[in-house]
Structure formats: C-alpha cells, structure tokens
Amino acid sequence: MTPNLMPTTSKAPALLETSPLVVLRIVTAILELVGPEKVELVTFTRDRISLHPVNLEDGEGIARLLGCDLPLDHRMFVPGHTLWTGVIDGLEVQVRSALRQVVAR
C-alpha cells in the first residue's frame, strides 16, 4: 500500500473504517519519506498521527515536506512551539516544531 502523501481536504474517516494496521502503514511511509533518524516520537490513533522531531528546528521542514501547512503557535508553553497540521489519506497529521518567528507586515 502506498499512501497518498499529498494533503487532501477530505474529512477523516469514521473510526470503524480505519484500523490501526492501516494507520501504521501510513506512519511507516511517512517515516521512510522523512527519515526515521529525524523523528524522536510518533503517536497515532485511528484518525490522527503526531510526529515529534529529534530536533524541533527540523519540524517546520518536515511539516512542509508532508504538506502540513496549517500552523498553530503555542506561545504560552515553555518552551513555546508551533504545531503544523495537515491531512494525509484522510488522517490528521500533526508535526511539532520550534516556535516560528512571525514577521508582522
């Protein structure tokens, strides 16, 4: 099975439609694309995958590689971080990164 690693706008499947084995195959494909040495922690459920890079500075690049282009900045946490989100094969994918520095215009 080759997962669609391009972002989609479709809704996540109902819980009964996605088995943990299907999600695990998608996780495996993501790790092969990103490089398993760059990811410290992966958590997943039937409808969500979350990646925590070894180096948070790599997080935004990993997110963009996966098509996760919706950032949410968490400035109140110590240390602050940005959570990038997207959808792959109907699953929400989240990638944690260092807090981005937004430039005001």
N, CA and C atoms as a LAMMPS dump frame, in Angstrom:
ITEM: TIMESTEP
0
ITEM: NUMBER OF ATOMS
315
ITEM: BOX BOUNDS ff ff ff
-5.0000000000000000e+02 5.0000000000000000e+02
-5.0000000000000000e+02 5.0000000000000000e+02
-5.0000000000000000e+02 5.0000000000000000e+02
ITEM: ATOMS id mol type element x y z
1 1 1 N 0.842 -1.178 0
2 1 2 C 0 0 0
3 1 3 C 0.88 1.232 0
4 2 1 N 0.636 2.126 -0.928
5 2 2 C 1.359 3.375 -0.978
6 2 3 C 0.41 4.497 -0.596
7 3 1 N 0.608 5.115 0.579
8 3 2 C -0.306 6.164 0.999
9 3 3 C -0.158 7.408 0.134
10 4 1 N -1.219 8.168 0.059
11 4 2 C -1.211 9.442 -0.644
12 4 3 C -0.612 10.474 0.292
13 5 1 N 0.632 10.879 0.058
14 5 2 C 1.301 11.817 0.951
15 5 3 C 1.041 13.267 0.571
16 6 1 N 0.127 13.479 -0.334
17 6 2 C -0.259 14.843 -0.667
18 6 3 C -1.437 15.228 0.22
19 7 1 N -1.491 16.476 0.679
20 7 2 C -2.593 16.874 1.55
21 7 3 C -3.924 16.793 0.811
22 8 1 N -4.953 16.449 1.552
23 8 2 C -6.291 16.387 0.979
24 8 3 C -7.228 17.194 1.849
25 9 1 N -8.362 17.528 1.308
26 9 2 C -9.333 18.292 2.075
27 9 3 C -10.493 17.42 2.533
28 10 1 N -10.391 16.115 2.3
29 10 2 C -11.476 15.227 2.698
30 10 3 C -11.523 15.071 4.211
31 11 1 N -12.697 14.717 4.701
32 11 2 C -12.858 14.507 6.125
33 11 3 C -12.146 13.227 6.545
34 12 1 N -11.769 13.171 7.8
35 12 2 C -11.178 11.946 8.332
36 12 3 C -12.23 10.849 8.305
37 13 1 N -11.827 9.604 8.05
38 13 2 C -12.795 8.517 8.004
39 13 3 C -13.392 8.242 9.376
40 14 1 N -14.543 7.614 9.375
41 14 2 C -15.161 7.213 10.638
42 14 3 C -14.234 6.24 11.347
43 15 1 N -14.316 6.206 12.655
44 15 2 C -13.397 5.389 13.442
45 15 3 C -13.382 3.919 13.017
46 16 1 N -14.512 3.364 12.641
47 16 2 C -14.557 1.954 12.29
48 16 3 C -13.935 1.662 10.929
49 17 1 N -13.725 2.685 10.089
50 17 2 C -13.193 2.473 8.755
51 17 3 C -11.673 2.338 8.733
52 18 1 N -10.992 2.87 9.719
53 18 2 C -9.53 2.873 9.719
54 18 3 C -9.008 1.994 10.847
55 19 1 N -8.31 0.942 10.502
56 19 2 C -7.743 0.084 11.531
57 19 3 C -6.359 0.604 11.909
58 20 1 N -5.896 0.285 13.104
59 20 2 C -4.547 0.684 13.498
60 20 3 C -3.471 0.162 12.531
61 21 1 N -3.704 -0.999 11.901
62 21 2 C -2.717 -1.521 10.954
63 21 3 C -2.61 -0.643 9.711
64 22 1 N -3.73 -0.098 9.246
65 22 2 C -3.703 0.815 8.108
66 22 3 C -2.946 2.079 8.486
67 23 1 N -3.243 2.614 9.665
68 23 2 C -2.555 3.824 10.119
69 23 3 C -1.064 3.551 10.275
70 24 1 N -0.711 2.381 10.786
71 24 2 C 0.707 2.035 10.952
72 24 3 C 1.427 1.981 9.608
73 25 1 N 0.765 1.504 8.559
74 25 2 C 1.371 1.505 7.224
75 25 3 C 1.62 2.935 6.741
76 26 1 N 0.692 3.833 7.03
77 26 2 C 0.86 5.235 6.643
78 26 3 C 2.002 5.863 7.438
79 27 1 N 2.076 5.556 8.725
80 27 2 C 3.19 6.037 9.559
81 27 3 C 4.518 5.557 8.987
82 28 1 N 4.578 4.297 8.592
83 28 2 C 5.804 3.739 8.016
84 28 3 C 6.199 4.489 6.755
85 29 1 N 5.238 4.777 5.883
86 29 2 C 5.526 5.512 4.651
87 29 3 C 6.015 6.928 4.967
88 30 1 N 5.419 7.561 5.956
89 30 2 C 5.849 8.904 6.355
90 30 3 C 7.28 8.867 6.866
91 31 1 N 7.597 7.887 7.718
92 31 2 C 8.96 7.783 8.254
93 31 3 C 9.982 7.496 7.163
94 32 1 N 9.616 6.686 6.176
95 32 2 C 10.522 6.425 5.064
96 32 3 C 10.78 7.695 4.267
97 33 1 N 9.762 8.534 4.101
98 33 2 C 9.915 9.78 3.363
99 33 3 C 10.745 10.801 4.147
100 34 1 N 10.439 10.959 5.414
101 34 2 C 11.086 11.97 6.257
102 34 3 C 12.479 11.535 6.676
103 35 1 N 12.636 10.262 6.951
104 35 2 C 13.878 9.733 7.513
105 35 3 C 13.659 9.431 8.984
106 36 1 N 13.673 8.163 9.348
107 36 2 C 13.363 7.791 10.733
108 36 3 C 14.331 8.393 11.762
109 37 1 N 15.54 8.729 11.325
110 37 2 C 16.512 9.319 12.251
111 37 3 C 16.132 10.735 12.67
112 38 1 N 15.21 11.368 11.951
113 38 2 C 14.798 12.738 12.276
114 38 3 C 13.613 12.793 13.228
115 39 1 N 13.003 11.64 13.52
116 39 2 C 11.786 11.612 14.343
117 39 3 C 12.079 10.9 15.654
118 40 1 N 11.788 11.589 16.748
119 40 2 C 12.006 11.012 18.073
120 40 3 C 10.795 10.225 18.563
121 41 1 N 9.603 10.739 18.275
122 41 2 C 8.394 10.135 18.827
123 41 3 C 7.266 10.214 17.806
124 42 1 N 6.55 9.106 17.646
125 42 2 C 5.352 9.06 16.805
126 42 3 C 4.225 8.512 17.663
127 43 1 N 3.115 9.21 17.678
128 43 2 C 1.915 8.674 18.31
129 43 3 C 0.816 8.659 17.257
130 44 1 N -0.068 7.671 17.353
131 44 2 C -1.158 7.624 16.394
132 44 3 C -2.387 6.974 17
133 45 1 N -3.531 7.388 16.453
134 45 2 C -4.818 6.791 16.78
135 45 3 C -5.443 6.375 15.455
136 46 1 N -6.69 5.991 15.461
137 46 2 C -7.357 5.587 14.221
138 46 3 C -7.551 6.745 13.249
139 47 1 N -7.451 7.98 13.728
140 47 2 C -7.694 9.113 12.836
141 47 3 C -6.651 10.228 12.928
142 48 1 N -5.548 10.002 13.636
143 48 2 C -4.562 11.068 13.829
144 48 3 C -3.159 10.497 13.984
145 49 1 N -2.187 11.207 13.383
146 49 2 C -0.77 10.865 13.53
147 49 3 C -0.061 12.113 14.037
148 50 1 N 0.793 11.956 15.033
149 50 2 C 1.536 13.077 15.582
150 50 3 C 3.03 12.744 15.583
151 51 1 N 3.826 13.67 15.037
152 51 2 C 5.271 13.474 14.957
153 51 3 C 5.988 14.51 15.817
154 52 1 N 6.985 14.052 16.555
155 52 2 C 7.829 14.939 17.349
156 52 3 C 9.26 14.721 16.889
157 53 1 N 9.848 15.703 16.175
158 53 2 C 11.206 15.525 15.656
159 53 3 C 12.262 15.478 16.772
160 54 1 N 13.383 14.862 16.462
161 54 2 C 14.522 14.849 17.384
162 54 3 C 14.942 16.293 17.649
163 55 1 N 15.047 17.082 16.586
164 55 2 C 15.413 18.487 16.677
165 55 3 C 14.207 19.318 16.258
166 56 1 N 13.649 20.087 17.176
167 56 2 C 12.455 20.87 16.862
168 56 3 C 12.683 21.855 15.719
169 57 1 N 13.93 22.24 15.49
170 57 2 C 14.242 23.148 14.382
171 57 3 C 13.927 22.49 13.031
172 58 1 N 13.914 21.17 12.963
173 58 2 C 13.593 20.452 11.726
174 58 3 C 12.091 20.295 11.51
175 59 1 N 11.305 20.612 12.512
176 59 2 C 9.876 20.353 12.46
177 59 3 C 9.151 21.042 11.32
178 60 1 N 9.428 22.317 11.093
179 60 2 C 8.726 23.028 10.019
180 60 3 C 9.058 22.433 8.658
181 61 1 N 10.318 22.084 8.433
182 61 2 C 10.705 21.46 7.164
183 61 3 C 10.025 20.114 6.958
184 62 1 N 9.934 19.323 8.019
185 62 2 C 9.24 18.035 7.946
186 62 3 C 7.767 18.265 7.636
187 63 1 N 7.171 19.225 8.32
188 63 2 C 5.759 19.522 8.102
189 63 3 C 5.51 19.933 6.652
190 64 1 N 6.342 20.793 6.125
191 64 2 C 6.158 21.254 4.743
192 64 3 C 6.367 20.109 3.751
193 65 1 N 7.321 19.222 4.037
194 65 2 C 7.543 18.051 3.183
195 65 3 C 6.282 17.188 3.12
196 66 1 N 5.57 17.097 4.227
197 66 2 C 4.359 16.286 4.3
198 66 3 C 3.107 17.042 3.859
199 67 1 N 3.243 18.318 3.581
200 67 2 C 2.086 19.101 3.164
201 67 3 C 1.275 19.644 4.318
202 68 1 N 1.834 19.626 5.509
203 68 2 C 1.146 20.181 6.681
204 68 3 C 1.427 21.682 6.711
205 69 1 N 0.431 22.463 6.33
206 69 2 C 0.682 23.893 6.174
207 69 3 C -0.23 24.785 7.022
208 70 1 N -0.853 24.204 8.042
209 70 2 C -1.694 24.987 8.951
210 70 3 C -0.995 25.092 10.306
211 71 1 N -0.348 26.241 10.607
212 71 2 C 0.388 26.371 11.864
213 71 3 C -0.481 26.868 13.011
214 72 1 N -0.198 26.371 14.19
215 72 2 C -0.814 26.871 15.41
216 72 3 C 0.312 27.118 16.407
217 73 1 N 0.528 28.38 16.752
218 73 2 C 1.619 28.754 17.651
219 73 3 C 1.174 28.643 19.102
220 74 1 N 1.977 27.954 19.894
221 74 2 C 1.726 27.805 21.329
222 74 3 C 2.801 28.618 22.059
223 75 1 N 2.516 29.886 22.296
224 75 2 C 3.485 30.795 22.916
225 75 3 C 3.477 30.725 24.44
226 76 1 N 2.418 30.195 25.019
227 76 2 C 2.292 30.173 26.476
228 76 3 C 3.052 29.002 27.108
229 77 1 N 3.415 28 26.289
230 77 2 C 4.164 26.863 26.805
231 77 3 C 5.636 27.228 26.936
232 78 1 N 6.341 26.536 27.809
233 78 2 C 7.782 26.728 27.951
234 78 3 C 8.439 25.39 27.694
235 79 1 N 9.196 25.22 26.613
236 79 2 C 9.396 26.238 25.577
237 79 3 C 8.186 26.298 24.647
238 80 1 N 8.015 27.445 24.019
239 80 2 C 6.949 27.605 23.045
240 80 3 C 7.214 26.721 21.838
241 81 1 N 6.174 26.38 21.112
242 81 2 C 6.332 25.572 19.912
243 81 3 C 5.193 25.858 18.938
244 82 1 N 5.38 25.427 17.702
245 82 2 C 4.339 25.544 16.687
246 82 3 C 3.906 24.141 16.309
247 83 1 N 2.618 23.938 16.183
248 83 2 C 2.071 22.653 15.757
249 83 3 C 1.536 22.828 14.335
250 84 1 N 2.155 22.126 13.389
251 84 2 C 1.753 22.173 11.986
252 84 3 C 0.791 21.022 11.726
253 85 1 N -0.295 21.286 11.015
254 85 2 C -1.324 20.282 10.789
255 85 3 C -1.676 20.187 9.314
256 86 1 N -2.015 18.972 8.893
257 86 2 C -2.477 18.714 7.538
258 86 3 C -3.228 17.396 7.523
259 87 1 N -3.638 16.97 6.335
260 87 2 C -4.389 15.728 6.194
261 87 3 C -3.698 14.85 5.151
262 88 1 N -3.424 13.61 5.517
263 88 2 C -2.839 12.623 4.607
264 88 3 C -3.727 11.388 4.646
265 89 1 N -4.208 10.979 3.485
266 89 2 C -5.082 9.801 3.394
267 89 3 C -6.24 9.859 4.375
268 90 1 N -6.793 11.042 4.572
269 90 2 C -7.932 11.196 5.466
270 90 3 C -7.58 11.243 6.938
271 91 1 N -6.298 11.173 7.27
272 91 2 C -5.856 11.221 8.661
273 91 3 C -5.27 12.589 8.966
274 92 1 N -5.607 13.137 10.115
275 92 2 C -4.978 14.38 10.546
276 92 3 C -3.539 14.077 10.924
277 93 1 N -2.61 14.869 10.405
278 93 2 C -1.19 14.708 10.725
279 93 3 C -0.719 15.995 11.386
280 94 1 N -0.057 15.849 12.532
281 94 2 C 0.472 16.982 13.278
282 94 3 C 1.976 16.819 13.417
283 95 1 N 2.695 17.918 13.208
284 95 2 C 4.151 17.904 13.369
285 95 3 C 4.527 19.055 14.294
286 96 1 N 5.219 18.736 15.355
287 96 2 C 5.657 19.756 16.303
288 96 3 C 6.953 20.37 15.8
289 97 1 N 7.109 21.682 15.982
290 97 2 C 8.338 22.357 15.583
291 97 3 C 8.683 23.45 16.561
292 98 1 N 9.877 24.011 16.396
293 98 2 C 10.257 25.174 17.193
294 98 3 C 9.265 26.285 16.892
295 99 1 N 9.067 27.151 17.846
296 99 2 C 8.144 28.269 17.679
297 99 3 C 8.609 29.136 16.515
298 100 1 N 7.72 29.317 15.551
299 100 2 C 8.089 30.125 14.387
300 100 3 C 8.108 31.593 14.756
301 101 1 N 8.93 32.329 14.067
302 101 2 C 9.033 33.762 14.279
303 101 3 C 8.227 34.466 13.204
304 102 1 N 7.04 34.903 13.553
305 102 2 C 6.15 35.547 12.603
306 102 3 C 6.61 36.983 12.38
307 103 1 N 6.7 37.378 11.111
308 103 2 C 7.103 38.736 10.776
309 103 3 C 5.85 39.548 10.498
310 104 1 N 5.651 40.611 11.253
311 104 2 C 4.484 41.472 11.047
312 104 3 C 4.693 42.347 9.822
313 105 1 N 3.622 42.564 9.086
314 105 2 C 3.719 43.43 7.894
315 105 3 C 2.98 44.717 8.122
